[in-house]
Amino acid sequence: MISESNKNDDKHEQIKKRETKIRVLNSELKKIDLAIILLRHRLGEMVGNIDKVLGTKEKEKWGTMLREMLIRSSKNVNVKDKVVLKRDLSGKKKFQNY
């Protein structure tokens, strides 16, 4: 009986360790998921900006417009990421528009 009780305790301990590992992995997956969502948003924004540049008839302005777009984009990335990171990661539906 004692050995059976010890086996049950060992199994219970293994289950706790696995559950903890699962929680850690789920947390890491949420972080990766958020990073992907932010990247998709940034890429969509870049595509929209490039479309605006290419829609400009004056081709000599393209270089300047692209440079300004990249500078503006790099400044805004950190601000947007911080705002989105503050949101509740458990509500993925909030991020589907990005």
CYANA upper distance limits for C-alpha pairs under 8 A (distance plus 0.5 A):
  1 MET  CA      5 SER  CA      6.61
  2 ILE  CA      6 ASN  CA      6.67
  3 SER  CA      7 LYS  CA      6.69
  4 GLU  CA      8 ASN  CA      6.77
  5 SER  CA      9 ASP  CA      6.68
  6 ASN  CA     10 ASP  CA      6.62
  7 LYS  CA     11 LYS  CA      6.65
  8 ASN  CA     12 HIS  CA      6.52
  9 ASP  CA     13 GLU  CA      6.61
 10 ASP  CA     14 GLN  CA      6.67
 11 LYS  CA     15 ILE  CA      6.65
 12 HIS  CA     16 LYS  CA      6.79
 13 GLU  CA     17 LYS  CA      6.77
 14 GLN  CA     18 ARG  CA      6.67
 15 ILE  CA     19 GLU  CA      6.56
 16 LYS  CA     20 THR  CA      6.66
 17 LYS  CA     21 LYS  CA      6.69
 18 ARG  CA     22 ILE  CA      6.59
 19 GLU  CA     23 ARG  CA      6.76
 20 THR  CA     24 VAL  CA      6.80
 21 LYS  CA     25 LEU  CA      6.64
 22 ILE  CA     26 ASN  CA      6.53
 23 ARG  CA     27 SER  CA      6.67
 24 VAL  CA     28 GLU  CA      6.78
 25 LEU  CA     29 LEU  CA      6.62
 26 ASN  CA     30 LYS  CA      6.74
 27 SER  CA     31 LYS  CA      6.93
 28 GLU  CA     32 ILE  CA      6.77
 29 LEU  CA     33 ASP  CA      6.44
 30 LYS  CA     34 LEU  CA      6.59
 30 LYS  CA     89 LEU  CA      7.32
 31 LYS  CA     35 ALA  CA      6.72
 32 ILE  CA     36 ILE  CA      6.74
 33 ASP  CA     37 ILE  CA      6.73
 34 LEU  CA     38 LEU  CA      6.62
 34 LEU  CA     85 LEU  CA      8.48
 34 LEU  CA     89 LEU  CA      8.20
 35 ALA  CA     39 LEU  CA      6.62
 36 ILE  CA     40 ARG  CA      6.63
 37 ILE  CA     41 HIS  CA      6.72
 37 ILE  CA     95 PHE  CA      7.62
 37 ILE  CA     98 TYR  CA      6.82
 38 LEU  CA     42 ARG  CA      6.69
 38 LEU  CA     81 ASP  CA      7.57
 38 LEU  CA     98 TYR  CA      7.70
 39 LEU  CA     43 LEU  CA      6.57
 40 ARG  CA     44 GLY  CA      6.56
 40 ARG  CA     98 TYR  CA      7.22
 41 HIS  CA     45 GLU  CA      6.69
 41 HIS  CA     98 TYR  CA      5.38
 42 ARG  CA     46 MET  CA      6.64
 42 ARG  CA     77 VAL  CA      8.16
 43 LEU  CA     47 VAL  CA      6.65
 44 GLY  CA     48 GLY  CA      6.77
 45 GLU  CA     49 ASN  CA      6.74
 46 MET  CA     50 ILE  CA      6.57
 46 MET  CA     73 SER  CA      8.44
 47 VAL  CA     51 ASP  CA      6.60
 48 GLY  CA     52 LYS  CA      6.90
 49 ASN  CA     53 VAL  CA      6.86
 49 ASN  CA     69 MET  CA      7.50
 50 ILE  CA     54 LEU  CA      6.61
 50 ILE  CA     66 LEU  CA      7.87
 51 ASP  CA     55 GLY  CA      6.47
 52 LYS  CA     56 THR  CA      7.09
 53 VAL  CA     62 TRP  CA      6.48
 53 VAL  CA     65 MET  CA      6.95
 53 VAL  CA     66 LEU  CA      7.49
 54 LEU  CA     62 TRP  CA      7.81
 56 THR  CA     61 LYS  CA      8.46
 56 THR  CA     62 TRP  CA      8.10
 58 GLU  CA     62 TRP  CA      7.86
 61 LYS  CA     65 MET  CA      6.57
 62 TRP  CA     66 LEU  CA      6.48
 63 GLY  CA     67 ARG  CA      6.64
 64 THR  CA     68 GLU  CA      6.65
 65 MET  CA     69 MET  CA      6.51
 66 LEU  CA     70 LEU  CA      6.68
 67 ARG  CA     71 ILE  CA      6.76
 68 GLU  CA     72 ARG  CA      6.49
 69 MET  CA     73 SER  CA      6.39
 70 LEU  CA     74 SER  CA      6.59
 71 ILE  CA     75 LYS  CA      6.89
 72 ARG  CA     76 ASN  CA      6.71
 73 SER  CA     77 VAL  CA      6.58
 74 SER  CA     78 ASN  CA      7.95
 75 LYS  CA     79 VAL  CA      7.95
 76 ASN  CA     80 LYS  CA      6.65
 77 VAL  CA     81 ASP  CA      6.49
 78 ASN  CA     82 LYS  CA      6.68
 79 VAL  CA     83 VAL  CA      6.93
 80 LYS  CA     84 VAL  CA      6.69
 81 ASP  CA     85 LEU  CA      6.41
 82 LYS  CA     86 LYS  CA      6.93
 83 VAL  CA     87 ARG  CA      7.67
 85 LEU  CA     89 LEU  CA      8.31
 91 GLY  CA     95 PHE  CA      8.30
 92 LYS  CA     96 GLN  CA      7.29
